[in-house]
Amino acid sequence: MAVINHAKREINAKLVYYGPPGSGKGALLKYIHQRIKPSLCGPLKTMDAGADSLLFFDYAPFERSCLNGYRIRFHLYTLTGPVSHPGTWKMTLKGVDGVALVTGDDHESAGEALQILKTMLSGYGKRLEEVPRFWLSGIDGHQQAGGLTDCFDAEHRGCYEVATGAGVLPSLARLSQDVLQRLRDEFETVPETACLQPAHPATVDDVHCPDQRVVKPGANGDICVSLSGSNTMQVPLVIGEGSGTRRYSLTLTISLQELEAAVPNALESPAGETAPVAGSDGSGRPTDSACDVLQQEPQTADKEWRAG
């Protein structure tokens, strides 16, 4: 689940490169780190996670804010080498927003890795099919069975080469774009018209006033309240969100100030301001591709990469 930092106006999303030992996860992360513009990328760090080794870094896919004034920052994680404790992988997957499954050319370990990944995500109440994902395999890896092709369609799987890094950057671009779209859908500001059109109008019977207060309709259809004790009242709200609705209870604290001999019967609550969380930046959705932060990939490999 993405973490919002309102002080920095950032939305932090977590991408995890998961796979069996020897599939090249560490080499892929190092390759990605070298291909991202240094001005948008944090340092590559290694941290001991018990007996295991955690490799991670973060980067911003856009130089400017892209979700209603908030900037996106992706945090990439993987475990390198043999993992001695399965719980380390589960902790690494906690709060994940996107998963890259890296399987290499080992047909047998690929299907097993998929099942373990599903089990770990289910421990957090998530299904792999509901999470943005991409499958990276060896050149002949797509002939593997074990339900991999059922879980990853043609647009969400690709081949890669550890030695040259071929196929790594396009897979990151697709995965990050899917995560970004999910963030837009999740944090997009509700249109003002949706807020002004409740699912059904509140009636006198819907209003809850404790302490034996009298609630009755006024001459013009307004709600008249006779206070005797606590100065709070509750009004139910039903707000439409996409194809569904959510129910809320609005609690009003009433402060009365007599201006005339007869006090008007209408009660108004001040309109609140909605802090921007995510959505468009006011000038339309950005057309930048997640690959915009990536430096030009060389025509030939300039460095050899070893599997992590």
Residue pairs with C-beta under 8 A, 6 or more apart in sequence:
1 95
1 97
2 11
2 12
2 13
2 14
2 97
2 183
2 186
2 187
3 11
3 12
3 95
4 10
4 11
4 12
4 70
4 187
4 277
5 11
5 12
6 275
8 71
9 65
9 69
9 70
9 71
10 70
10 71
10 72
10 73
11 67
11 70
11 71
11 72
11 73
11 183
11 187
11 278
12 58
12 73
12 74
12 75
13 72
13 73
13 74
13 75
13 97
13 98
13 179
13 180
13 183
14 74
14 75
14 77
14 95
14 96
14 97
14 98
15 74
15 75
15 76
15 77
15 96
15 97
15 98
15 99
15 100
15 175
15 176
15 179
16 76
16 77
16 78
16 92
16 93
16 96
16 98
16 99
16 100
17 25
17 28
17 29
17 76
17 77
17 78
17 100
17 102
18 25
18 78
18 89
18 92
18 93
18 99
18 100
18 101
18 102
18 113
18 117
19 25
19 101
19 102
19 103
19 104
19 113
19 136
20 103
20 104
20 106
20 109
20 110
20 112
20 113
21 81
21 82
21 83
22 104
22 106
22 307
23 102
23 103
23 104
23 106
23 307
24 102
24 104
24 160
24 162
24 305
24 307
24 308
25 55
25 78
25 79
25 80
25 102
25 308
26 55
26 78
26 80
26 81
26 307
26 308
27 162
27 305
27 306
27 307
27 308
28 78
28 102
28 136
28 160
28 162
28 165
28 168
28 308
29 44
29 55
29 56
29 57
29 76
29 78
29 308
30 44
30 55
30 305
30 308
31 165
31 168
31 305
32 76
32 168
32 169
32 172
33 41
33 44
33 57
35 165
35 169
35 294
35 295
35 297
36 59
36 293
36 294
36 295
37 293
37 294
37 295
39 63
40 59
40 60
40 61
40 63
40 293
41 57
41 58
41 59
41 60
41 293
42 57
42 58
42 59
43 57
44 55
44 56
44 57
45 55
45 56
45 57
46 53
46 54
46 55
47 53
47 54
47 56
48 54
49 79
49 88
49 91
49 92
50 84
50 85
50 88
51 84
51 85
52 79
52 81
52 83
52 84
52 85
52 88
53 79
53 80
53 81
54 77
54 78
54 79
54 88
54 92
55 77
55 78
55 79
55 80
55 308
56 75
56 76
56 77
56 78
57 75
57 76
58 73
58 74
58 75
58 76
59 73
59 74
59 76
59 293
60 71
60 72
60 73
60 74
60 293
61 72
61 74
61 176
61 180
61 288
61 290
61 292
61 293
62 71
62 72
62 286
62 288
62 292
62 293
64 71
64 281
64 286
65 71
65 281
66 72
66 180
66 281
66 285
66 286
66 288
67 183
67 184
67 187
67 277
67 278
67 279
67 280
67 281
68 189
68 276
68 277
68 278
68 279
68 280
68 281
68 282
69 276
69 281
69 282
70 276
70 277
70 278
72 180
72 183
74 176
74 179
77 92
78 92
78 308
79 88
79 89
79 92
80 308
81 308
83 89
86 116
86 120
89 116
89 120
90 120
90 123
93 99
93 117
93 120
93 121
93 124
94 124
95 124
96 121
96 126
96 131
97 131
97 132
97 179
97 182
97 183
98 131
98 132
98 133
98 134
98 175
98 176
98 178
98 179
99 117
99 121
99 128
99 131
99 132
99 133
99 134
100 133
100 134
100 135
100 136
100 171
100 172
100 175
101 113
101 114
101 117
101 133
101 134
101 135
101 136
101 152
102 136
102 137
102 160
103 109
103 110
103 113
103 135
103 136
103 137
103 138
103 141
103 144
103 148
104 110
104 137
104 138
104 141
104 162
104 307
105 137
105 138
105 139
105 140
105 141
107 141
107 143
107 144
107 145
110 137
110 141
110 144
110 146
110 148
111 144
111 145
111 146
111 147
111 148
112 146
114 128
114 146
114 147
114 148
114 151
115 146
117 128
118 127
118 128
121 127
121 128
121 131
128 151
129 151
132 175
132 178
132 179
132 182
133 151
133 152
133 156
133 175
133 178
134 152
134 156
134 157
134 158
134 171
134 174
134 175
134 178
135 148
135 151
135 152
135 156
135 157
135 158
136 157
136 158
136 159
136 160
136 167
136 168
136 171
137 144
137 148
137 157
137 158
137 159
137 160
138 159
138 160
139 159
139 161
141 159
142 149
142 157
142 159
148 157
149 157
155 174
156 174
156 178
158 167
158 170
158 171
159 166
159 167
160 166
160 167
160 168
160 171
161 167
162 305
162 306
162 307
163 301
163 304
163 305
164 301
164 305
165 297
165 301
165 305
169 291
169 294
169 297
170 291
172 290
172 294
173 289
173 290
173 291
173 294
174 290
176 290
177 289
177 290
180 290
183 278
184 278
184 279
184 285
186 278
187 277
187 278
187 279
188 278
188 279
188 280
189 274
189 276
189 277
189 278
189 279
190 239
190 241
194 239
194 240
194 241
195 239
197 240
198 237
198 238
198 239
199 238
199 239
199 240
199 245
200 238
202 235
202 236
202 237
204 215
204 216
204 217
204 223
206 235
206 236
207 215
207 223
207 225
207 233
207 234
207 235
208 233
208 234
208 235
209 215
209 225
209 233
209 234
210 229
210 230
210 232
211 228
211 229
211 230
212 228
212 229
213 225
213 226
213 227
213 228
213 229
213 233
214 224
214 225
214 226
215 223
215 224
215 225
215 226
216 223
216 224
217 223
217 224
218 224
218 265
218 266
219 265
220 265
222 265
222 266
223 265
223 267
224 265
225 233
225 254
225 267
227 254
227 256
231 253
231 254
231 255
231 256
232 251
232 252
232 253
232 254
233 251
233 252
233 254
234 249
234 250
234 251
234 252
235 249
235 250
235 252
236 247
236 248
236 249
236 250
237 247
237 248
237 249
237 250
238 245
238 246
238 247
238 248
239 245
239 246
239 248
252 267
252 269
254 267
256 263
